[in-house]
Amino acid sequence: MSTPNPHSPSELTLRIHQAIAHAGGWLPFDRFMAMSLYEPGLGYYTNALQKFGAMPASGSDFVTAPGMSALFGQTLAVQVQEALQATGTDEVWEFGAGTGALALQLLDSLGNAVRRYTIIDLSGTLRARQADTLLRHAHKVRWLDAWPDAIEGVVVGNEVLDAMPVQLLQRTQGVWHERGVVSSGPDFAWQDRLTDLRPPVDIEGEHGYLTEIHPQAEAFITSLAERLLAGKGGAAFFLDYGFPEGEYFHPQRHMGTVMCHQLHQADDNPLVAVGQKDITAHVNFTGVALAAQNAGLQVLGYASQAWFLLNLGLAERMAEASLAERSQAQRLINEHEMGELFKVVGFATSSDWVARGFARGDRSHRL
């Protein structure tokens, strides 16, 4: 069942109202999103509410691939092991480890190939859950509050980039504005302000158009690249939902991609139930790849999750699994579920090896 939130939701709301007042009455959406998700002890990812689970009856809001099927992590482990061997490293790093399900699947599968498994996660309550999940691997697992100066090994991030705060841009009558949040009595409301910010590509027409830009996700990738290059080297794989730039900023995609998730229902209003639901935006994989390249990493590949997992032998694992396991794993690769919407991008400090996950279906040319 859901763990009661020890803080009243109004405490977070009050803090955001105070931030709006201190900022002169208007808060850019990325700051609002950051507080809603990560305000210490109050934000969605830092409070004690249940988040991950397969059914709303558990009080959960959504299920991720590792919670859907253990075959996800077991299959991803094939790519991680290949990357560990190719980079001559023995440590796995995971950002935003959720319940610890993916870490468990990877550690169970990789065995002695992994000397240490490092988790960087902002949520104290999720850390406790991860520690319980990973009890039998406790001698290998450590948690860090901050980034070290150098990272050596293979980095994984499943549904991490979509939870990074975004800036909202609204074009109205041909003029670009940044969308922010203002106080409206006890509630929040939208307000647009003129801005010099622009999407990374020109968007045809002058019709009303709402979209996002992703400076925080790109800065995250830049910081990761710097640390990988500062050490012995390594690789990184990110799995998330999103598009290449040409699709992300298509003239017809005029409603933006910000979505909220609560009790397995989706809505597009982040200004209500603040701190009680997830807020996400699709990933601009072109921006992520350019940030990595500009910081000195090589792009190993970019593919749909379906192609990536099939390249790594998911179909063969499914053939040996029970009917129930096959049914759940099928959702990972079905085109109308996670198979096509979710993409995988891989980076490395050296390009002298070919990543098996991108052997077929590589779409790097579309980034």
PyMOL commands that set and color helices and strands:
alter all, ss='L'
color gray80, all
select helices_A, chain A and resi 9-22+29-38+56-58+65-68+70-87+101-113+124-133+135-137+161-163+215-230+245-248+285-294+305-311+314-319+323-333+335-341+356-358+364-366
alter helices_A, ss='H'
color red, helices_A
select strands_A, chain A and resi 27-28+91-95+116-120+141-144+153-158+167-172+175-184+187-194+209-213+234-243+259-262+265-267+278-280+283-284+298-304+342-348
alter strands_A, ss='S'
color yellow, strands_A
deselect
rebuild
show_as cartoon
